[in-house]
Amino acid sequence: MDAAANTTLLLSSEDVPPVREFNAGGRSPFLLTCDHYGRLIPRGLGDLGLPESELVRHIAWDIGIAGVAEALSKHLDAHLIVQRYSRLIIDCNRPPHVAGSIPRISEATTISGNEGISREAAEMRRAQIFDPYHRRIAEIIDQRARAGLPTVLVSLHSFTPVYAGIARPWHIGTLYHRDTNLPPLLLKLLRAEGDLVVGDNEPYAVSDETDYTIPVHGEARGLMNTGIEIRQDLISDQAGEIAWAERLARILVEVEVVLRPLLLVQPG
């Protein structure tokens, strides 16, 4: 039986839990999430039939965003919840029923370890990786509501400088769908920096069909929310990660000041 079909091989005692948290006692209204923080593969699934050169690419994780997220959590005193397994195992920002949830092809790369995966094996990946991550986000939002703490959801991602041969000019993008409070303000403040090309729902836009974290945890609960995408060549080393975390922290503090009256009446 191949690794993709053998459900007993997922997350053995030698594998780490999918969810990791930083600064759980943070008092900031911002709750940070990072769906594509890590690129781990459960030991039982081997390398998914891929060489290491593919497993360090963007198809496996969001390059550079882990360092930005951790530093931003410290700067803001914000709770950060991350997911440590590769999106090639299961994409934690895709509805589980869509084809991209467990990709058979990512960009031009065939993921042979995902070909022919059984329904049971797919459900096991959801049960052991996807569900614990999103259950924890929901639990924290509930806890914050009970404690009277407002929550502003910020989902952190990174994107490739070139996609399908086309260069992407944006340094950073704000991603949103239904929230009319946070994204326009964030867009305005980012553009006021003067040295940034800022994407308005670029290079991606949030939708119920292509995203999970913002629609489910932000929009469905009436929380202010935004996705943030940073171009990977800008955060490809520690210096870039630190610089962008500092910049985002400064801007998000301004956001908090402006939105504070709305946070006082936020739904639980």
ABEGO torsion letter per residue (X at the ends): XBAAABAAABGBAABBBABBBBGAABABABBBBBAAABABBBAAAEAGGBBAAAAABAAABBBGAAAAAAAAAAAAGBBBBBBABBAAABBAABBAABAAABBABBEABBBAAABGBBAAAAAAAAAAAAAAAAAAAAAAAAAAAAAGBBBBBBBBBBBBABBGGBBBABABBBBBAABAAAAAAAAAAAAAAGABBBBBGOABBBBAAABAAAAAAAAAAGBBBBBBBBBAAAAABAAAAAAAAAAAAAAAAAAAAAAAAAAAABBX
